[in-house]
Amino acid sequence: MSLKNENEEDACRAAKAAMLWNFYLDHLTQARHHETLRAGTTATVVLGSGAVIAALVGDGAIKLESIGLLKLLSSGMALSLLGALGGLSSAKHFEIFERQLQIAYSYRDAIEALFPDGAADSCLIPEKREGGGLPLFALRARGERKHEQIWDSRGDACFQWWSGCIRRIRLFTLTNLIHLSFLLLGLALLGASLLAMLRNLV
């Protein structure tokens, strides 16, 4: 292959990579946008639920007998709605986030395929392979391994056990636990108000 053909091939490959990279960044931006919206939803639910709880016990009455039935019922309904709608909204944003992320990863796969010989200078990386440096995915895996080694080297055995538990928990799960807790609290208040209504009818 002549030098001219090689240059044209490199230019074509660079143009394809630039186009794919723009698509990749666009979908990453959309994914981050939905993560921001999900965080905002959770913050709104926490603030709204806090306001409802503050209104419920704002006068210092924490016993069910001293709280009005209508106040108890409306607070339970509000907390239940906030928890349910917040959880559904958070789950939907997470689903869109995952979809945008997978689309972005498909573009990253295509960029990786354009550079089969590796994207990094082999002299900078201990692991070398024939034809050049490591591919993009291998660079990511190397960074993750380095993080694991640094994280595991900190603290004693108790800390390492705790860090292992933390790494297994998904942030989405913790976020949904917040919505679930407000939903359960609202249902508990609704149940207490219904029991109070039944006692008044008897």
N, C-alpha and C positions, 0 to 999 in steps of 0.2 A: 504494500500500500504506500502511495506517495505521500510526501509531507503535506501537500495541499489537501489531499483527501483526509488525512488524519486531523488536520486543523479544522476542516469543515465538519468532520464527525464530532470533534470536541466541542465546537461551537454549537452544533445541533443538540448535543447532550446537555450542555450548559443551559441552553434556552429551555429545554424540557424541564430540567431541574428547577430553574427559576420559576417557571409556570406552576409546577407542582408544589413548590415551596410556598408560593402565594396562596394556593388553595389550602395547603396545610395550615398556614397561619390564620386564614380566614375562619376555618372550622374550629381551631383552638380558641380564637377570640369569642366565637359564639358559645363554645363550651364554658369558658370563663364567665361569660355574661349570665348564663343560667345558674352557675354556681353562686354568683353574686346575688341573683334573685332568690335563690334558695336560702342563702344566709339572711337576706332581708326578710323573707317570710318567717323564718324562725324567730328573728328579733322582734318582728311585729306581734307574733303570737305570745312571746314572753312578756312584752310590754302590756299587751291587751289583757292577758291573764293576770298579770300583776295588778293592773288597775281594778279588775273585777274582784280579786281577793282582797285588795285594800278597801274597796267599797263595802265588801261583805263584813269585814272585821274592823273597819275603820273606827268604830265607836268603842272598841275594846271588847266587844261581845264575841267570845269564841265558843260559847256553848250553844248547841242547837236550840235549846229551849228559849234562849234569849234573842234568837234571830227570827225575824218575821218570816212567815211562810212564803209570801210573795217574793221577798228578797232572796230567800234560799232557792226557790224555784227558778227565778230569773238568772241568778248567778250560776246555777247548775247548767242551765241551757246555754248560757253564754260561753262557759268554759268548755262544754261539750262541742259546741260549734267551732270554737277557736281551735281546739285540739284536732278535731276531725278534718276541717278544711285546711288547717295548716299542715297536717300530715299528708293529705292527698296532694296539696300543692307542692310540698317538698319532694314527694315521691315522683311527681310528674317532671319537675325541673331536673331531678337526678336522672330520670330516664332519657330526657332530651340531652343532658350533659353526656351521658354514656354513648348515645347515638352519634353526637358530633365528634366525640373523642375517637370512636371507632372509624368514622369517615376520615378524620385527620390521620389516623394511623395507616389507613390504606394508601393515602398519598405518601406518607413516609416510607411505606414499603416500596412504592414505585420509585422514589428517590434512591433508596437503597439498591434497587435493581439496576439503576443506571451506573452505579459505581461498584461493580463486583470485586474489584481489587482492593477495596477498603478506602475509607475516607480520611484516615489519620496517618500521619507520618510514623512509620514503623520504628524510627529511632526514639520516639517519645514514649513508646509503650513497650513494656517488657515482653508481652506475648506477641510474637511475630508470626506471620503466615506468608506463604509464597505469593509473590506478586504485589506486596505492599502492606499497608497497615491494617488495622482492624476495621470491620464494617461498622455502620452506625449503631446497629443493635448491640454489637459486642461492646462498644464504648459505653452504652447505657448500662449493660450488665456489669461492666467493670466498675462503674460508679456506684451501683447498688451494692456490689460486694464490698467495696471500700467502706461504704456507710455501715454495713452490717458489722464489719471488723472493728470500726471505731466505736460503734454503739455497744457492741458486746464487750469491749475492753474496759468499759466504765463501770465503776462500782463493784459491789460484792455480789455474791450469788443471789441474794434477795432482790437486789436491783435488777439483775439480769433476768430473773424470773418475771418480775413486774414488767420490764421492758418487752419481754416476749409476749406477755398478755396484751400489752398496748398495741403492739404491731399486728396482732391478729384481729383487733377490733376495727371495723370500718367506721369512718367518721359519719357516714350516712346513717348507720345504726344508732349511734349516740344521738344524732340530731332527731331521729324519729322517736327515740325514747322520751325526749322533751315533750314532743307533741302528744305522745301516748299518755304521759303522766298527767297532763292537763285534761285530756279526754277522760281518763279514769276518775280524776278528781271531780270533774263535772258530772259524770254519771253517778258518783257516790252522793253528791249533793242532790241530784234529782231523785235518787232512791230515798234519801233521808226526807226530802220534802213530800214524796208520795206516802211514805210511812206516817208522817205527821198528819197528812190529810186523812188517811184511813183512821188514825186514832181519833181525829176530831169527828169523824162520821159515826164512830161506834158509840 
